[in-house]
Each structure stands twice: as structure tokens, then as C-alpha cells.
């Protein structure tokens, strides 16, 4: 009974971490460039940290995807193991039929929907833990960045950042007029 409690606790932890990584990805990558630029001028440690992370989007994306992949695999593996203890011939099929939809809805879709609607607040709230994982996954990230850079070179891919959008420019002008930096004439 104690082992079952530990297994269920680990399963819940893995699913929470999966939701965390999914929400982090959406919250960080849905921030507008103007918001990230504002963070560069901030004295708030979280905002400065988010700005620093987003200066190398490839690296933070690798951190997030690595973490999410690990916890999703661990969730699948542990749930399959647990269900095989109960239904030894069909546990893996039951795991696929039940756990996969739960991961998709609870750990992927729901966190992303919340994060895209509250991206600024969520990015600030999730930053401390994502920065811990960013440091923790440093050795793995170095290897994966090297591989992706090699593949990008082989296929002659270039990573470019999109220019500022018309909405962002309009927002910047509006703020400049409101704050008296730009004349409204």
C-alpha cells in the first residue's frame, strides 16, 4: 500500500511538471517583443531573468522540451508499470487508452490555454522554477544545441527573429503619446 502511494505521488508530480513545462513554453514564447524589451529596462529580478532567457530562445526551448519529454515519458512508463500490475496482459493498452488523453488534455492543452491568456503573469510566476531547470539541464542543452546547430548548417537553415509587428508599433506609439515622449500632433 505504501508503494502504491509513492507511485501515485510520483505520477501526480510528473503530470504537474509536464503541465509546468507546457505552460512555461506558451507563456514565454507568447510574450510580445515590446514586453521583453520592457523587461530589459526593468529592475525587477524576474523580469530581467525572463529577458535574459529570451535572448537565447533556442536554449530555453531546448530546456523546456527536454524537461517535458522526460516527465511525459516517465508518466507513461510509470502508469504502464502500475496498470500492468493490475492487468498483466492488457495494462499497456489500458495505459495508452487512458493516460495518453489525460496527458494531452491535462498536461498539454489546459496549461497552454491558461498560459496564452495570462502570459505575462504566468511567465513571471514560472520563471524561478524554469531558471532552475535551465541551469540543471545545461550539459544536455549544450549537446542538443550543438546537434541542432549542426543540422541547421547541413540544411542551410537560418534562425531569424521576426520584425516588430504593426500592432506592436502602434502600441509603442500609443504609450509614447500617453507618456509625453511623442507629440500627438
SEFI-347862 format. One record per residue (C-alpha): residue number from 1; residue in one letter; x negated, y, z negated. Coordinates in Angstrom, 2 decimals, padded with zeros to 5 digits, m for minus. Example, Ala and Ser with C-alpha at 12.3 -4.5 7.8 and 13.67 -1.06 7.14 Angstrom:
<lumdos>
<lumdo><nr>1</nr><rest>a</rest><x>m012.30</x><y>m004.50</y><z>m007.80</z></lumdo>
<lumdo><nr>2</nr><rest>s</rest><x>m013.67</x><y>m001.06</y><z>m007.14</z></lumdo>
</lumdos>
This chain:
<lumdos>
<lumdo><nr>1</nr><rest>x</rest><x>000.00</x><y>000.00</y><z>000.00</z></lumdo>
<lumdo><nr>2</nr><rest>x</rest><x>m002.88</x><y>002.37</y><z>m000.80</z></lumdo>
<lumdo><nr>3</nr><rest>x</rest><x>m004.46</x><y>001.63</y><z>002.59</z></lumdo>
<lumdo><nr>4</nr><rest>x</rest><x>m001.18</x><y>002.44</y><z>004.34</z></lumdo>
<lumdo><nr>5</nr><rest>x</rest><x>m001.04</x><y>005.79</y><z>002.53</z></lumdo>
<lumdo><nr>6</nr><rest>x</rest><x>m004.60</x><y>006.58</y><z>003.67</z></lumdo>
<lumdo><nr>7</nr><rest>x</rest><x>m003.82</x><y>005.56</y><z>007.25</z></lumdo>
<lumdo><nr>8</nr><rest>x</rest><x>m000.65</x><y>007.67</y><z>007.38</z></lumdo>
<lumdo><nr>9</nr><rest>x</rest><x>m002.51</x><y>010.62</y><z>005.81</z></lumdo>
<lumdo><nr>10</nr><rest>x</rest><x>m005.24</x><y>010.33</y><z>008.43</z></lumdo>
<lumdo><nr>11</nr><rest>x</rest><x>m002.65</x><y>010.12</y><z>011.21</z></lumdo>
<lumdo><nr>12</nr><rest>x</rest><x>m000.98</x><y>013.29</y><z>009.94</z></lumdo>
<lumdo><nr>13</nr><rest>x</rest><x>m004.37</x><y>015.03</y><z>009.66</z></lumdo>
<lumdo><nr>14</nr><rest>x</rest><x>m005.29</x><y>014.05</y><z>013.23</z></lumdo>
<lumdo><nr>15</nr><rest>x</rest><x>m001.97</x><y>015.32</y><z>014.54</z></lumdo>
<lumdo><nr>16</nr><rest>x</rest><x>m002.34</x><y>018.61</y><z>012.65</z></lumdo>
<lumdo><nr>17</nr><rest>x</rest><x>m005.82</x><y>019.03</y><z>014.10</z></lumdo>
<lumdo><nr>18</nr><rest>x</rest><x>m004.50</x><y>018.29</y><z>017.58</z></lumdo>
<lumdo><nr>19</nr><rest>x</rest><x>m001.83</x><y>020.97</y><z>017.14</z></lumdo>
<lumdo><nr>20</nr><rest>x</rest><x>m004.51</x><y>023.33</y><z>015.81</z></lumdo>
<lumdo><nr>21</nr><rest>x</rest><x>m006.76</x><y>022.84</y><z>018.85</z></lumdo>
<lumdo><nr>22</nr><rest>x</rest><x>m003.83</x><y>023.24</y><z>021.27</z></lumdo>
<lumdo><nr>23</nr><rest>x</rest><x>m002.65</x><y>026.42</y><z>019.56</z></lumdo>
<lumdo><nr>24</nr><rest>x</rest><x>m006.20</x><y>027.79</y><z>019.43</z></lumdo>
<lumdo><nr>25</nr><rest>x</rest><x>m006.72</x><y>027.29</y><z>023.14</z></lumdo>
<lumdo><nr>26</nr><rest>x</rest><x>m003.50</x><y>029.06</y><z>024.06</z></lumdo>
<lumdo><nr>27</nr><rest>x</rest><x>m003.85</x><y>031.85</y><z>021.50</z></lumdo>
<lumdo><nr>28</nr><rest>x</rest><x>m007.41</x><y>032.71</y><z>022.51</z></lumdo>
<lumdo><nr>29</nr><rest>x</rest><x>m007.03</x><y>032.36</y><z>026.27</z></lumdo>
<lumdo><nr>30</nr><rest>x</rest><x>m003.77</x><y>034.30</y><z>026.42</z></lumdo>
<lumdo><nr>31</nr><rest>x</rest><x>m005.30</x><y>037.39</y><z>024.81</z></lumdo>
<lumdo><nr>32</nr><rest>x</rest><x>m005.40</x><y>040.30</y><z>027.22</z></lumdo>
<lumdo><nr>33</nr><rest>x</rest><x>m008.76</x><y>041.71</y><z>028.21</z></lumdo>
<lumdo><nr>34</nr><rest>x</rest><x>m007.72</x><y>045.01</y><z>026.68</z></lumdo>
<lumdo><nr>35</nr><rest>x</rest><x>m007.12</x><y>043.25</y><z>023.35</z></lumdo>
<lumdo><nr>36</nr><rest>x</rest><x>m010.51</x><y>041.53</y><z>023.50</z></lumdo>
<lumdo><nr>37</nr><rest>x</rest><x>m012.14</x><y>044.85</y><z>024.35</z></lumdo>
<lumdo><nr>38</nr><rest>x</rest><x>m010.39</x><y>046.44</y><z>021.36</z></lumdo>
<lumdo><nr>39</nr><rest>x</rest><x>m011.84</x><y>043.64</y><z>019.22</z></lumdo>
<lumdo><nr>40</nr><rest>x</rest><x>m015.32</x><y>044.60</y><z>020.39</z></lumdo>
<lumdo><nr>41</nr><rest>x</rest><x>m014.82</x><y>048.01</y><z>018.76</z></lumdo>
<lumdo><nr>42</nr><rest>x</rest><x>m013.25</x><y>046.66</y><z>015.58</z></lumdo>
<lumdo><nr>43</nr><rest>x</rest><x>m014.82</x><y>046.50</y><z>012.14</z></lumdo>
<lumdo><nr>44</nr><rest>x</rest><x>m012.63</x><y>043.51</y><z>011.23</z></lumdo>
<lumdo><nr>45</nr><rest>x</rest><x>m014.77</x><y>040.37</y><z>010.98</z></lumdo>
<lumdo><nr>46</nr><rest>x</rest><x>m012.17</x><y>038.10</y><z>012.55</z></lumdo>
<lumdo><nr>47</nr><rest>x</rest><x>m011.64</x><y>040.41</y><z>015.50</z></lumdo>
<lumdo><nr>48</nr><rest>x</rest><x>m015.39</x><y>040.77</y><z>016.01</z></lumdo>
<lumdo><nr>49</nr><rest>x</rest><x>m015.70</x><y>036.98</y><z>015.82</z></lumdo>
<lumdo><nr>50</nr><rest>x</rest><x>m012.95</x><y>036.45</y><z>018.39</z></lumdo>
<lumdo><nr>51</nr><rest>x</rest><x>m014.66</x><y>038.97</y><z>020.66</z></lumdo>
<lumdo><nr>52</nr><rest>x</rest><x>m017.95</x><y>037.08</y><z>020.29</z></lumdo>
<lumdo><nr>53</nr><rest>x</rest><x>m016.30</x><y>033.72</y><z>021.04</z></lumdo>
<lumdo><nr>54</nr><rest>x</rest><x>m014.55</x><y>035.06</y><z>024.12</z></lumdo>
<lumdo><nr>55</nr><rest>x</rest><x>m017.80</x><y>036.39</y><z>025.58</z></lumdo>
<lumdo><nr>56</nr><rest>x</rest><x>m018.58</x><y>032.76</y><z>026.46</z></lumdo>
<lumdo><nr>57</nr><rest>x</rest><x>m015.16</x><y>031.35</y><z>027.32</z></lumdo>
<lumdo><nr>58</nr><rest>x</rest><x>m016.68</x><y>028.18</y><z>028.79</z></lumdo>
<lumdo><nr>59</nr><rest>x</rest><x>m018.32</x><y>027.36</y><z>025.47</z></lumdo>
<lumdo><nr>60</nr><rest>x</rest><x>m015.26</x><y>027.90</y><z>023.28</z></lumdo>
<lumdo><nr>61</nr><rest>x</rest><x>m013.13</x><y>025.96</y><z>025.78</z></lumdo>
<lumdo><nr>62</nr><rest>x</rest><x>m015.54</x><y>023.02</y><z>025.56</z></lumdo>
<lumdo><nr>63</nr><rest>x</rest><x>m015.35</x><y>023.18</y><z>021.76</z></lumdo>
<lumdo><nr>64</nr><rest>x</rest><x>m011.55</x><y>023.17</y><z>021.82</z></lumdo>
<lumdo><nr>65</nr><rest>x</rest><x>m011.21</x><y>020.43</y><z>024.43</z></lumdo>
<lumdo><nr>66</nr><rest>x</rest><x>m013.79</x><y>018.23</y><z>022.69</z></lumdo>
<lumdo><nr>67</nr><rest>x</rest><x>m012.00</x><y>018.56</y><z>019.36</z></lumdo>
<lumdo><nr>68</nr><rest>x</rest><x>m008.58</x><y>017.98</y><z>020.89</z></lumdo>
<lumdo><nr>69</nr><rest>x</rest><x>m009.76</x><y>014.95</y><z>022.85</z></lumdo>
<lumdo><nr>70</nr><rest>x</rest><x>m011.37</x><y>013.43</y><z>019.75</z></lumdo>
<lumdo><nr>71</nr><rest>x</rest><x>m008.33</x><y>013.83</y><z>017.50</z></lumdo>
<lumdo><nr>72</nr><rest>x</rest><x>m005.89</x><y>012.67</y><z>020.19</z></lumdo>
<lumdo><nr>73</nr><rest>x</rest><x>m007.99</x><y>009.55</y><z>020.78</z></lumdo>
<lumdo><nr>74</nr><rest>x</rest><x>m008.22</x><y>008.97</y><z>017.02</z></lumdo>
<lumdo><nr>75</nr><rest>x</rest><x>m004.45</x><y>009.39</y><z>016.70</z></lumdo>
<lumdo><nr>76</nr><rest>x</rest><x>m003.81</x><y>006.87</y><z>019.47</z></lumdo>
<lumdo><nr>77</nr><rest>x</rest><x>m006.35</x><y>004.41</y><z>018.13</z></lumdo>
<lumdo><nr>78</nr><rest>x</rest><x>m005.15</x><y>004.58</y><z>014.53</z></lumdo>
<lumdo><nr>79</nr><rest>x</rest><x>m001.45</x><y>004.39</y><z>015.42</z></lumdo>
<lumdo><nr>80</nr><rest>x</rest><x>m002.10</x><y>001.40</y><z>017.70</z></lumdo>
<lumdo><nr>81</nr><rest>x</rest><x>m004.04</x><y>m000.32</y><z>014.93</z></lumdo>
<lumdo><nr>82</nr><rest>x</rest><x>m001.23</x><y>000.33</y><z>012.44</z></lumdo>
<lumdo><nr>83</nr><rest>x</rest><x>001.50</x><y>m000.87</y><z>014.79</z></lumdo>
<lumdo><nr>84</nr><rest>x</rest><x>m000.46</x><y>m004.00</y><z>015.71</z></lumdo>
<lumdo><nr>85</nr><rest>x</rest><x>m000.46</x><y>m004.88</y><z>012.00</z></lumdo>
<lumdo><nr>86</nr><rest>x</rest><x>003.33</x><y>m004.98</y><z>012.13</z></lumdo>
<lumdo><nr>87</nr><rest>x</rest><x>003.97</x><y>m006.20</y><z>015.70</z></lumdo>
<lumdo><nr>88</nr><rest>x</rest><x>000.83</x><y>m008.07</y><z>016.68</z></lumdo>
<lumdo><nr>89</nr><rest>x</rest><x>001.87</x><y>m008.81</y><z>020.28</z></lumdo>
<lumdo><nr>90</nr><rest>x</rest><x>003.63</x><y>m005.54</y><z>021.11</z></lumdo>
<lumdo><nr>91</nr><rest>x</rest><x>002.07</x><y>m002.94</y><z>018.82</z></lumdo>
<lumdo><nr>92</nr><rest>x</rest><x>000.05</x><y>m001.30</y><z>021.58</z></lumdo>
<lumdo><nr>93</nr><rest>x</rest><x>003.13</x><y>m000.96</y><z>023.81</z></lumdo>
<lumdo><nr>94</nr><rest>x</rest><x>005.14</x><y>000.50</y><z>020.95</z></lumdo>
<lumdo><nr>95</nr><rest>x</rest><x>002.31</x><y>002.92</y><z>020.23</z></lumdo>
<lumdo><nr>96</nr><rest>x</rest><x>002.28</x><y>004.11</y><z>023.84</z></lumdo>
<lumdo><nr>97</nr><rest>x</rest><x>006.07</x><y>004.46</y><z>023.90</z></lumdo>
<lumdo><nr>98</nr><rest>x</rest><x>006.32</x><y>006.34</y><z>020.61</z></lumdo>
<lumdo><nr>99</nr><rest>x</rest><x>003.02</x><y>008.07</y><z>019.88</z></lumdo>
<lumdo><nr>100</nr><rest>x</rest><x>002.34</x><y>009.50</y><z>023.34</z></lumdo>
<lumdo><nr>101</nr><rest>x</rest><x>005.60</x><y>011.51</y><z>023.50</z></lumdo>
<lumdo><nr>102</nr><rest>x</rest><x>005.05</x><y>012.69</y><z>019.92</z></lumdo>
<lumdo><nr>103</nr><rest>x</rest><x>001.55</x><y>013.91</y><z>020.76</z></lumdo>
<lumdo><nr>104</nr><rest>x</rest><x>002.82</x><y>015.67</y><z>023.89</z></lumdo>
<lumdo><nr>105</nr><rest>x</rest><x>005.72</x><y>017.43</y><z>022.16</z></lumdo>
<lumdo><nr>106</nr><rest>x</rest><x>004.50</x><y>017.98</y><z>018.60</z></lumdo>
<lumdo><nr>107</nr><rest>x</rest><x>000.76</x><y>018.39</y><z>019.16</z></lumdo>
<lumdo><nr>108</nr><rest>x</rest><x>000.63</x><y>020.00</y><z>022.60</z></lumdo>
<lumdo><nr>109</nr><rest>x</rest><x>003.82</x><y>021.72</y><z>023.78</z></lumdo>
<lumdo><nr>110</nr><rest>x</rest><x>005.17</x><y>023.13</y><z>020.49</z></lumdo>
<lumdo><nr>111</nr><rest>x</rest><x>001.85</x><y>024.64</y><z>019.31</z></lumdo>
<lumdo><nr>112</nr><rest>x</rest><x>001.25</x><y>026.19</y><z>022.73</z></lumdo>
<lumdo><nr>113</nr><rest>x</rest><x>004.73</x><y>027.73</y><z>022.83</z></lumdo>
<lumdo><nr>114</nr><rest>x</rest><x>004.23</x><y>029.26</y><z>019.41</z></lumdo>
<lumdo><nr>115</nr><rest>x</rest><x>000.69</x><y>030.44</y><z>020.21</z></lumdo>
<lumdo><nr>116</nr><rest>x</rest><x>001.59</x><y>032.09</y><z>023.51</z></lumdo>
<lumdo><nr>117</nr><rest>x</rest><x>004.35</x><y>034.07</y><z>021.80</z></lumdo>
<lumdo><nr>118</nr><rest>x</rest><x>002.19</x><y>035.11</y><z>018.83</z></lumdo>
<lumdo><nr>119</nr><rest>x</rest><x>m001.27</x><y>035.02</y><z>020.44</z></lumdo>
<lumdo><nr>120</nr><rest>x</rest><x>m002.77</x><y>037.99</y><z>018.59</z></lumdo>
<lumdo><nr>121</nr><rest>x</rest><x>m001.66</x><y>036.86</y><z>015.13</z></lumdo>
<lumdo><nr>122</nr><rest>x</rest><x>m002.44</x><y>033.21</y><z>015.85</z></lumdo>
<lumdo><nr>123</nr><rest>x</rest><x>m005.92</x><y>033.93</y><z>017.21</z></lumdo>
<lumdo><nr>124</nr><rest>x</rest><x>m006.74</x><y>035.90</y><z>014.07</z></lumdo>
<lumdo><nr>125</nr><rest>x</rest><x>m005.31</x><y>033.22</y><z>011.80</z></lumdo>
<lumdo><nr>126</nr><rest>x</rest><x>m007.00</x><y>030.29</y><z>013.57</z></lumdo>
<lumdo><nr>127</nr><rest>x</rest><x>m010.38</x><y>031.98</y><z>014.09</z></lumdo>
<lumdo><nr>128</nr><rest>x</rest><x>m012.08</x><y>030.90</y><z>010.83</z></lumdo>
<lumdo><nr>129</nr><rest>x</rest><x>m011.50</x><y>027.18</y><z>011.41</z></lumdo>
<lumdo><nr>130</nr><rest>x</rest><x>m012.20</x><y>027.28</y><z>015.15</z></lumdo>
<lumdo><nr>131</nr><rest>x</rest><x>m015.51</x><y>029.00</y><z>014.44</z></lumdo>
<lumdo><nr>132</nr><rest>x</rest><x>m016.43</x><y>026.15</y><z>012.06</z></lumdo>
<lumdo><nr>133</nr><rest>x</rest><x>m015.71</x><y>023.60</y><z>014.80</z></lumdo>
<lumdo><nr>134</nr><rest>x</rest><x>m017.61</x><y>025.77</y><z>017.29</z></lumdo>
<lumdo><nr>135</nr><rest>x</rest><x>m020.74</x><y>025.51</y><z>015.13</z></lumdo>
<lumdo><nr>136</nr><rest>x</rest><x>m020.13</x><y>021.84</y><z>014.31</z></lumdo>
<lumdo><nr>137</nr><rest>x</rest><x>m019.82</x><y>020.84</y><z>017.99</z></lumdo>
<lumdo><nr>138</nr><rest>x</rest><x>m022.91</x><y>022.83</y><z>019.03</z></lumdo>
<lumdo><nr>139</nr><rest>x</rest><x>m025.02</x><y>019.78</y><z>020.02</z></lumdo>
<lumdo><nr>140</nr><rest>x</rest><x>m022.19</x><y>018.23</y><z>022.04</z></lumdo>
<lumdo><nr>141</nr><rest>x</rest><x>m021.39</x><y>021.59</y><z>023.63</z></lumdo>
<lumdo><nr>142</nr><rest>x</rest><x>m025.00</x><y>022.10</y><z>024.77</z></lumdo>
<lumdo><nr>143</nr><rest>x</rest><x>m024.86</x><y>018.76</y><z>026.58</z></lumdo>
<lumdo><nr>144</nr><rest>x</rest><x>m021.44</x><y>019.42</y><z>028.13</z></lumdo>
<lumdo><nr>145</nr><rest>x</rest><x>m022.33</x><y>022.97</y><z>029.22</z></lumdo>
<lumdo><nr>146</nr><rest>x</rest><x>m025.42</x><y>021.56</y><z>030.92</z></lumdo>
<lumdo><nr>147</nr><rest>x</rest><x>m023.35</x><y>018.95</y><z>032.74</z></lumdo>
<lumdo><nr>148</nr><rest>x</rest><x>m020.67</x><y>021.45</y><z>033.82</z></lumdo>
<lumdo><nr>149</nr><rest>x</rest><x>m023.33</x><y>023.92</y><z>034.99</z></lumdo>
<lumdo><nr>150</nr><rest>x</rest><x>m024.98</x><y>021.13</y><z>036.98</z></lumdo>
<lumdo><nr>151</nr><rest>x</rest><x>m021.66</x><y>020.16</y><z>038.58</z></lumdo>
<lumdo><nr>152</nr><rest>x</rest><x>m020.85</x><y>023.81</y><z>039.31</z></lumdo>
<lumdo><nr>153</nr><rest>x</rest><x>m024.21</x><y>024.14</y><z>041.03</z></lumdo>
<lumdo><nr>154</nr><rest>x</rest><x>m023.73</x><y>020.95</y><z>043.05</z></lumdo>
<lumdo><nr>155</nr><rest>x</rest><x>m020.32</x><y>022.08</y><z>044.26</z></lumdo>
<lumdo><nr>156</nr><rest>x</rest><x>m021.41</x><y>025.74</y><z>044.57</z></lumdo>
<lumdo><nr>157</nr><rest>x</rest><x>m018.71</x><y>026.89</y><z>042.19</z></lumdo>
<lumdo><nr>158</nr><rest>x</rest><x>m018.83</x><y>030.35</y><z>040.67</z></lumdo>
<lumdo><nr>159</nr><rest>x</rest><x>m017.14</x><y>031.30</y><z>037.45</z></lumdo>
<lumdo><nr>160</nr><rest>x</rest><x>m015.74</x><y>034.78</y><z>037.77</z></lumdo>
<lumdo><nr>161</nr><rest>x</rest><x>m013.65</x><y>036.88</y><z>035.48</z></lumdo>
<lumdo><nr>162</nr><rest>x</rest><x>m010.56</x><y>038.44</y><z>037.00</z></lumdo>
<lumdo><nr>163</nr><rest>x</rest><x>m010.46</x><y>042.19</y><z>037.25</z></lumdo>
<lumdo><nr>164</nr><rest>x</rest><x>m008.25</x><y>044.21</y><z>034.97</z></lumdo>
<lumdo><nr>165</nr><rest>x</rest><x>m004.58</x><y>043.83</y><z>035.88</z></lumdo>
<lumdo><nr>166</nr><rest>x</rest><x>m002.24</x><y>046.65</y><z>036.82</z></lumdo>
<lumdo><nr>167</nr><rest>x</rest><x>m000.27</x><y>046.10</y><z>033.60</z></lumdo>
<lumdo><nr>168</nr><rest>x</rest><x>m003.42</x><y>046.34</y><z>031.50</z></lumdo>
<lumdo><nr>169</nr><rest>x</rest><x>m004.48</x><y>049.53</y><z>033.27</z></lumdo>
<lumdo><nr>170</nr><rest>x</rest><x>m001.02</x><y>051.02</y><z>032.78</z></lumdo>
<lumdo><nr>171</nr><rest>x</rest><x>m001.11</x><y>050.09</y><z>029.10</z></lumdo>
<lumdo><nr>172</nr><rest>x</rest><x>m004.56</x><y>051.67</y><z>028.70</z></lumdo>
<lumdo><nr>173</nr><rest>x</rest><x>m003.38</x><y>054.90</y><z>030.37</z></lumdo>
<lumdo><nr>174</nr><rest>x</rest><x>m000.28</x><y>054.98</y><z>028.15</z></lumdo>
<lumdo><nr>175</nr><rest>x</rest><x>m002.38</x><y>054.56</y><z>025.00</z></lumdo>
<lumdo><nr>176</nr><rest>x</rest><x>m004.84</x><y>057.19</y><z>026.24</z></lumdo>
<lumdo><nr>177</nr><rest>x</rest><x>m002.00</x><y>059.66</y><z>026.80</z></lumdo>
<lumdo><nr>178</nr><rest>x</rest><x>m000.41</x><y>058.84</y><z>023.46</z></lumdo>
<lumdo><nr>179</nr><rest>x</rest><x>m003.69</x><y>059.33</y><z>021.60</z></lumdo>
<lumdo><nr>180</nr><rest>x</rest><x>m004.51</x><y>062.52</y><z>023.47</z></lumdo>
<lumdo><nr>181</nr><rest>x</rest><x>m007.56</x><y>061.14</y><z>025.26</z></lumdo>
<lumdo><nr>182</nr><rest>x</rest><x>m005.89</x><y>061.54</y><z>028.66</z></lumdo>
<lumdo><nr>183</nr><rest>x</rest><x>m003.81</x><y>064.59</y><z>029.56</z></lumdo>
<lumdo><nr>184</nr><rest>x</rest><x>m000.22</x><y>063.84</y><z>030.59</z></lumdo>
<lumdo><nr>185</nr><rest>x</rest><x>m000.05</x><y>066.20</y><z>033.49</z></lumdo>
</lumdos>
